[in-house]
Amino acid sequence: MLYKEWLAIWLRLYIKPKVKLGTYERYGDIIRRRIEPELGDCDMEELTAIKLQRFVVGLTNCGKYDTQELLSANTVNAVISVIKSSLKTAESIGAVDRQYADKIQRPRSAEKAIECLTVKEQKQIEHYILSGRQDKLFGVVLCLYTGLRIGELLALTWDDVDFSTAVLLVDKTCRDASIDGRYVRLTDAPKTLSSRRVIPLPKQLLPYLKDVKRRSHSQYVVAGSRGVVSVRSYQRTFTIILRKLNLPHKGFHALRHTFATRALECGMDVRTLAEVLGHKNPSVTLSRYAHSMFSHKAVMMNKVGKLL
């Protein structure tokens, strides 16, 4: 059996029934774009340890789309996970006598530097948005004071906002997907249980949010003139804001990192921050934002130094 034939069977019978639609679509995309072009026409018995490792090394060194940017370790690891899962299933049901996916050596994941806005940059962005009349942009400010991921932000509806108790319910997320050759926006439940959470809203944010609600004609908190806003479109919107203000380019996720950094600078404890961010374990928060606590550490050390 050719590997591409088995992948189609595996995806339809062993993956689709047990995962969320977003995960199923992502697996299908990995198979079509990353695996089938190189390994799809191989017979299953030809997928030796050396052949699989050569494929992974080739992925690690190949460019992303039409640029010279290399594929990230996370992307390569996602491909490896699909190969391992599909071949293990094949072996377990006897579709192949033996599989060698367990012999694959994963690339080392380099820790990404945390991108964060300075206080001055944050104030520039806030002033630009709050002094303007584009309610669609308010989602940027909302992220700066709640730490929402972009998918959580764009899936947010007014039913998720309780003005009487000043809380925000996060129980869904969205992403862009390609189905039958056209891009659509898919909404699903959060990936993990910890991502489902209730976030208290700062009281200073409420008047602005109420004004946006009063002018809104959509069920979504962030909406454009044509209705729902795609993830890619809103990422481009943030890039345009940075250009207009002559600020250094940063990804949209920098808003979440900025919120976490400001929260730590204000004295928020790590456990509370982890719950607000939707992290499963406070240790994840601590390791990711340890650099943000340095100034706080310096203050604490100076207090200890007063004993001298």
VEXDREN-2710 file (C-alpha; in Angstrom, 1 decimal):
% VEXDREN-2710
k/r/px/py/pz
1/MET/0.0/0.0/0.0
2/LEU/1.3/3.5/-0.8
3/TYR/1.7/5.8/2.1
4/LYS/-0.6/8.4/0.7
5/GLU/-3.4/5.8/0.4
6/TRP/-2.9/4.8/4.1
7/LEU/-2.8/8.4/5.2
8/ALA/-6.2/9.0/3.6
9/ILE/-7.6/6.0/5.4
10/TRP/-6.0/6.9/8.7
11/LEU/-7.3/10.5/8.5
12/ARG/-10.8/9.5/7.6
13/LEU/-11.3/6.5/10.0
14/TYR/-8.9/7.0/12.9
15/ILE/-8.6/10.8/13.2
16/LYS/-11.8/12.5/12.0
17/PRO/-14.1/10.7/14.4
18/LYS/-12.2/11.6/17.6
19/VAL/-10.7/15.1/17.1
20/LYS/-12.1/18.6/16.7
21/LEU/-12.7/19.9/13.2
22/GLY/-9.8/22.4/13.5
23/THR/-7.4/19.6/14.4
24/TYR/-8.7/17.4/11.5
25/GLU/-8.2/20.2/9.0
26/ARG/-4.7/20.9/10.3
27/TYR/-3.7/17.3/10.0
28/GLY/-5.0/17.2/6.4
29/ASP/-3.1/20.3/5.6
30/ILE/0.1/18.9/7.0
31/ILE/-0.4/15.7/4.9
32/ARG/-1.1/17.5/1.7
33/ARG/1.6/20.2/1.9
34/ARG/4.4/18.5/3.8
35/ILE/4.2/14.7/3.7
36/GLU/2.6/13.6/0.4
37/PRO/4.9/15.5/-2.0
38/GLU/8.0/13.6/-0.6
39/LEU/6.7/10.4/0.9
40/GLY/3.2/9.9/-0.5
41/ASP/4.2/7.6/-3.4
42/CYS/6.5/5.4/-1.2
43/ASP/5.3/1.9/-0.4
44/MET/4.8/1.6/3.3
45/GLU/7.6/-1.0/3.6
46/GLU/10.0/1.6/2.1
47/LEU/9.7/4.0/5.0
48/THR/12.9/2.9/6.8
49/ALA/14.5/4.8/9.7
50/ILE/17.1/6.4/7.4
51/LYS/14.5/7.5/4.8
52/LEU/12.3/9.1/7.5
53/GLN/15.2/10.8/9.1
54/ARG/16.4/12.1/5.8
55/PHE/13.0/13.5/5.1
56/VAL/12.9/15.3/8.5
57/VAL/16.3/16.8/8.0
58/GLY/15.2/18.0/4.6
59/LEU/12.1/19.7/6.2
60/THR/14.3/21.4/8.8
61/ASN/16.5/22.9/6.1
62/CYS/13.7/23.9/3.6
63/GLY/12.2/27.3/3.1
64/LYS/8.7/28.4/4.3
65/TYR/6.3/29.0/1.4
66/ASP/8.2/31.2/-1.2
67/THR/10.5/32.9/1.2
68/GLN/14.0/32.0/2.6
69/GLU/12.5/31.7/6.1
70/LEU/13.2/28.2/7.5
71/LEU/10.4/26.1/8.8
72/SER/10.2/26.4/12.6
73/ALA/10.9/23.5/14.9
74/ASN/7.3/23.5/15.9
75/THR/6.1/23.0/12.3
76/VAL/8.6/20.2/11.8
77/ASN/7.5/18.6/15.0
78/ALA/3.9/18.7/13.9
79/VAL/4.8/16.8/10.8
80/ILE/6.7/14.2/12.8
81/SER/3.7/13.8/15.1
82/VAL/1.5/13.0/12.1
83/ILE/4.0/10.5/10.7
84/LYS/4.4/8.8/14.1
85/SER/0.7/8.5/14.8
86/SER/-0.2/7.3/11.3
87/LEU/2.5/4.6/11.2
88/LYS/1.9/3.4/14.7
89/THR/-1.7/2.9/13.9
90/ALA/-0.7/1.1/10.7
91/GLU/1.5/-1.3/12.6
92/SER/-1.2/-1.9/15.3
93/ILE/-3.7/-3.1/12.8
94/GLY/-1.3/-5.0/10.6
95/ALA/-1.2/-2.7/7.7
96/VAL/2.5/-2.7/7.9
97/ASP/4.8/-5.4/9.5
98/ARG/7.1/-2.8/11.2
99/GLN/7.3/0.9/11.5
100/TYR/10.4/3.0/12.2
101/ALA/8.8/6.4/13.1
102/ASP/10.0/6.0/16.7
103/LYS/13.6/6.2/15.4
104/ILE/13.1/9.8/14.2
105/GLN/15.2/12.4/15.9
106/ARG/13.3/15.6/16.5
107/PRO/14.9/18.9/15.8
108/ARG/15.9/21.0/18.9
109/SER/13.3/23.7/19.6
110/ALA/14.9/27.1/20.2
111/GLU/13.2/29.2/22.8
112/LYS/11.6/32.2/21.1
113/ALA/12.3/35.6/22.4
114/ILE/9.2/37.2/24.0
115/GLU/8.1/40.2/22.0
116/CYS/6.6/42.9/24.3
117/LEU/5.6/46.5/23.8
118/THR/7.2/49.2/26.0
119/VAL/4.9/51.3/28.1
120/LYS/5.5/54.2/25.8
121/GLU/4.6/52.1/22.7
122/GLN/1.5/50.7/24.5
123/LYS/0.3/54.2/25.3
124/GLN/0.8/55.4/21.7
125/ILE/-1.3/52.5/20.4
126/GLU/-4.0/53.1/23.0
127/HIS/-4.2/56.8/22.3
128/TYR/-4.4/56.2/18.5
129/ILE/-7.3/53.7/18.9
130/LEU/-9.3/55.4/21.7
131/SER/-9.1/58.8/20.0
132/GLY/-10.3/57.4/16.7
133/ARG/-13.7/56.2/15.5
134/GLN/-12.9/52.7/14.4
135/ASP/-14.6/50.3/16.9
136/LYS/-13.1/47.4/15.1
137/LEU/-9.6/48.4/16.5
138/PHE/-10.8/48.3/20.1
139/GLY/-10.0/44.6/20.1
140/VAL/-6.3/45.5/20.3
141/VAL/-6.9/47.5/23.5
142/LEU/-9.0/44.6/24.9
143/CYS/-6.1/42.2/24.4
144/LEU/-3.7/44.6/26.1
145/TYR/-5.9/44.4/29.2
146/THR/-7.1/40.8/29.2
147/GLY/-4.3/38.8/27.5
148/LEU/-6.7/37.2/25.0
149/ARG/-5.3/35.2/22.1
150/ILE/-6.3/36.5/18.7
151/GLY/-8.6/33.5/18.0
152/GLU/-10.3/34.0/21.4
153/LEU/-10.7/37.7/20.7
154/LEU/-12.3/37.3/17.3
155/ALA/-14.7/34.5/18.5
156/LEU/-15.9/36.7/21.4
157/THR/-19.6/37.7/21.2
158/TRP/-21.5/40.2/23.3
159/ASP/-23.2/37.3/25.1
160/ASP/-19.7/36.5/26.6
161/VAL/-19.5/40.0/28.2
162/ASP/-21.3/40.4/31.5
163/PHE/-21.4/44.1/32.3
164/SER/-23.2/43.7/35.6
165/THR/-20.4/41.6/37.1
166/ALA/-17.6/43.0/34.8
167/VAL/-16.4/39.6/33.6
168/LEU/-15.5/38.1/30.2
169/LEU/-16.3/34.5/29.4
170/VAL/-13.8/32.7/27.2
171/ASP/-15.2/29.5/25.9
172/LYS/-14.5/29.4/22.2
173/THR/-11.8/30.3/19.7
174/CYS/-11.6/30.7/15.9
175/ARG/-9.1/30.3/13.1
176/ASP/-8.8/30.7/9.4
177/ALA/-9.0/27.5/7.3
178/SER/-9.0/26.5/3.6
179/ILE/-11.9/24.3/2.6
180/ASP/-12.6/23.4/-1.0
181/GLY/-10.1/26.1/-2.2
182/ARG/-11.7/29.0/-0.2
183/TYR/-10.8/30.5/3.1
184/VAL/-13.4/30.4/5.8
185/ARG/-13.4/31.1/9.6
186/LEU/-13.9/28.1/11.8
187/THR/-15.1/28.5/15.4
188/ASP/-14.5/25.8/18.0
189/ALA/-14.1/25.1/21.7
190/PRO/-10.7/26.0/23.2
191/LYS/-8.0/23.4/22.8
192/THR/-7.6/22.7/26.5
193/LEU/-9.8/22.8/29.6
194/SER/-7.7/25.5/31.2
195/SER/-8.3/27.7/28.1
196/ARG/-11.9/27.9/29.1
197/ARG/-12.0/30.7/31.7
198/VAL/-13.7/33.7/33.2
199/ILE/-11.6/36.9/33.2
200/PRO/-12.5/39.9/35.4
201/LEU/-12.5/43.1/33.4
202/PRO/-10.6/46.2/34.7
203/LYS/-13.3/48.8/35.7
204/GLN/-11.4/51.4/33.7
205/LEU/-12.0/49.4/30.5
206/LEU/-15.8/49.1/30.9
207/PRO/-16.9/52.6/29.8
208/TYR/-15.0/52.1/26.5
209/LEU/-16.4/48.6/26.0
210/LYS/-20.0/49.9/26.7
211/ASP/-19.5/52.6/24.0
212/VAL/-18.4/50.0/21.5
213/LYS/-21.4/47.8/22.4
214/ARG/-23.8/50.7/22.0
215/ARG/-22.6/51.4/18.5
216/SER/-22.3/47.7/17.4
217/HIS/-24.6/46.1/14.9
218/SER/-23.0/42.7/15.2
219/GLN/-23.1/39.8/17.7
220/TYR/-19.3/39.9/17.7
221/VAL/-17.3/42.2/19.9
222/VAL/-14.8/42.7/17.0
223/ALA/-16.6/43.2/13.7
224/GLY/-15.9/44.8/10.4
225/SER/-18.2/46.6/8.0
226/ARG/-18.7/43.3/6.2
227/GLY/-19.3/41.2/9.3
228/VAL/-16.9/38.7/10.8
229/VAL/-13.2/39.5/10.8
230/SER/-10.7/36.8/9.7
231/VAL/-7.6/36.2/11.8
232/ARG/-5.2/37.1/8.9
233/SER/-7.1/40.3/8.3
234/TYR/-6.9/41.4/11.9
235/GLN/-3.2/40.6/12.1
236/ARG/-2.7/42.8/9.1
237/THR/-4.8/45.5/10.8
238/PHE/-2.4/45.5/13.8
239/THR/0.6/45.7/11.4
240/ILE/-0.9/48.8/9.7
241/ILE/-1.4/50.4/13.2
242/LEU/2.3/49.9/14.0
243/ARG/3.4/51.3/10.6
244/LYS/1.2/54.4/11.0
245/LEU/2.7/55.1/14.4
246/ASN/6.3/54.3/13.2
247/LEU/6.7/51.5/15.7
248/PRO/8.8/48.4/15.3
249/HIS/7.0/45.5/13.8
250/LYS/5.7/42.9/16.2
251/GLY/3.4/40.0/15.9
252/PHE/-0.2/40.2/17.2
253/HIS/0.8/37.8/20.0
254/ALA/3.0/40.5/21.4
255/LEU/-0.2/42.1/22.9
256/ARG/-0.7/39.0/25.1
257/HIS/2.9/39.1/26.1
258/THR/2.6/42.8/26.9
259/PHE/-0.4/42.2/29.1
260/ALA/1.5/39.5/31.0
261/THR/4.5/41.7/31.5
262/ARG/2.4/44.7/32.7
263/ALA/0.5/42.4/35.1
264/LEU/3.7/41.1/36.7
265/GLU/5.1/44.7/36.9
266/CYS/1.9/45.7/38.7
267/GLY/2.5/42.9/41.2
268/MET/0.0/40.3/40.0
269/ASP/1.0/36.8/41.4
270/VAL/2.0/34.1/38.9
271/ARG/-0.9/31.8/39.8
272/THR/-3.5/34.5/39.2
273/LEU/-1.8/35.4/35.9
274/ALA/-1.7/31.8/34.8
275/GLU/-5.5/31.5/35.3
276/VAL/-6.2/34.7/33.4
277/LEU/-4.0/33.6/30.5
278/GLY/-5.4/30.1/30.5
279/HIS/-2.1/28.3/31.2
280/LYS/-2.5/24.8/32.5
281/ASN/0.3/25.2/35.0
282/PRO/1.7/28.3/36.7
283/SER/5.2/26.9/36.0
284/VAL/4.6/27.6/32.3
285/THR/3.8/31.2/33.1
286/LEU/6.8/31.6/35.4
287/SER/9.3/30.1/32.9
288/ARG/7.9/32.2/30.0
289/TYR/7.8/35.5/31.7
290/ALA/10.7/35.2/34.2
291/HIS/12.5/38.1/32.3
292/SER/9.5/40.3/32.9
293/MET/9.9/39.9/36.7
294/PHE/13.5/41.1/36.7
295/SER/12.7/44.7/37.7
296/HIS/10.4/43.4/40.5
297/LYS/13.2/41.1/41.6
298/ALA/15.6/44.0/41.8
299/VAL/13.2/46.0/44.0
300/MET/12.8/43.0/46.3
301/MET/16.6/42.5/46.5
302/ASN/17.1/46.1/47.4
303/LYS/14.6/45.8/50.2
304/VAL/16.6/42.8/51.5
305/GLY/19.8/44.9/51.1
306/LYS/18.4/47.5/53.5
307/LEU/19.2/45.1/56.3
308/LEU/22.9/45.7/55.6
END
